[in-house]
Structure formats: structure tokens, C-alpha cells
Amino acid sequence: MLSIAERETFLDYRSIWNDPLNATLKRLRVNPFCLVPKDVVQIIDVQPKRETKPTQVVNTFTIAIGDAALRLKLLDANGRPLIQKTCRVLSGRFGPPTDLKSLRTATPTPVTDATGLFEVDIARDATDAKIEVLADDDTTVEFDVRVRIGFLPPVNSLAGQRARLNQLGIYAGFAASDTDQLHWAIEEFEHLHGLPLKGRSDNAIFFNKLGHIHGDLLASESLTLPLVATEAET
């Protein structure tokens, strides 16, 4: 939704998302950053604002622009948070993983908290980020990861469930054909979080819990059936 607002010259994506014309889409997706191909977003007309000010004096105008932030939690292979880790974050729009010319380094350099979480401001039109986790000397790169921004499908879709389980360290496969691996991963997640073992993608109790643990659904938010078909699965 941020990229749509940027393209359509809206200062804040919520002007589009909260418009009554998009109420049905908002109810279906809940999270404005988890849309799918063929979703229809109604774009309202930008309303000009006029101010009357005296001439021959300096008049100051301040514009409030909606911010964009990248919020990540870093865990080790055993699910333990990586605490007090300095992270160098480069973000922007680029294609191949080796194309880093257009990336900008975020400042100040974020440091993970006691839960492994950090948050950093990024450009509103950023589609990719590279996170370099630094060693204790704050200079040597211990490891790095690349993150696509704005490409996460809803949690009530097979692709969305697969992506979130993989990001949580539970291998769920990468292709739409990896159905058995996805079901095994769902069962592992259900076991870890005390849910009845069903191993089914169309279980709203499972996929809402997954959204809450992953962090893209607030505790008060939930999604419903039927499952959403993404472009890769149609």
C-alpha cells in the first residue's frame, strides 16, 4: 500500500486504505501491506489544500509525510533472540542480489533489543533491503540477509503460510508443489505453540496464531476462510 500511495502522490497511505471505497478490501486483508495480485484498490482524487497568506513576508508551510519503517526480529537457529546486535541496514529498489548501487544505508545504525527486535526508517518506495549483522567489534559482518519489502502474501494463503513458517525457522518448502512439507511444518508449529495437531492450511486457529507470532497481525486482528489464492498458486 505504501508503494501505491507513493505512486499516486499521496503523503499518507491511510488516506487510501481508510477510505470507505476500500472498506471491503480492508476487511478481507486486514494488513495493508499483505495484498495479492488482482486485489482492486480504489484510488480517490487528491484534494488540493489552499491557504490564504499575506504577501511580501516569508510564510512557512510544513507537510506531514507518513513514514515507512522496517521492523525485524532476529533469532538464532534455536529460536533465541540475538541481543544487542548492531545491524547495518541498506534499503532501496534493486533487482539481482549483487546490484547494491542504488541502496542507501539507514541512519542511525539500529541495535537489537532484549527480544532481538530492531526498527529503522526506510524510504517509502523501498522494495528490498540488505541487513548486515555485525560482530561484537561493530565492524566485521557476521552474516547478512536480504529481505523483500511489500511482497508477503496474507497469512490465510498457502504462499503466506509457507513464507512465515520459513522465516520462523520451520522449513515449509519453497514451491507450491511442496504440500507435504508445508503440512509437516504446520504440525510442528502447532506442537510448538500448544495447538491441536491438524496440519491443515485451512485451519483459521492455526493461521491466525501464525500471523500473531510472526508479528504481521495484531493480537486484536484476525483473518477468515476461505484461503486466498496467490498468483503463484493459480
QUIUR-V722674 format. One record per run of one state. SS is the DSSP state (H for helix, E for strand, - for the rest). FROM is the first residue (numbers start at 0). TO is the last residue. If there is no record, write none. Layout:
ss=[SS;SS]
from=[FROM;FROM]
to=[TO;TO]
This chain:
ss=[-;H;-;H;-;H;-;E;-;E;-;E;-;E;-;E;-;E;-;E;-;E;-;E;-;E;H;-;H;-;H;-;E;-;H;-]
from=[0;1;7;13;17;19;29;67;73;74;75;80;81;85;92;103;105;109;111;116;122;127;134;140;148;156;157;167;178;192;203;214;227;228;230;233]
to=[0;6;12;16;18;28;66;72;73;74;79;80;84;91;102;104;108;110;115;121;126;133;139;147;155;156;166;177;191;202;213;226;227;229;232;233]
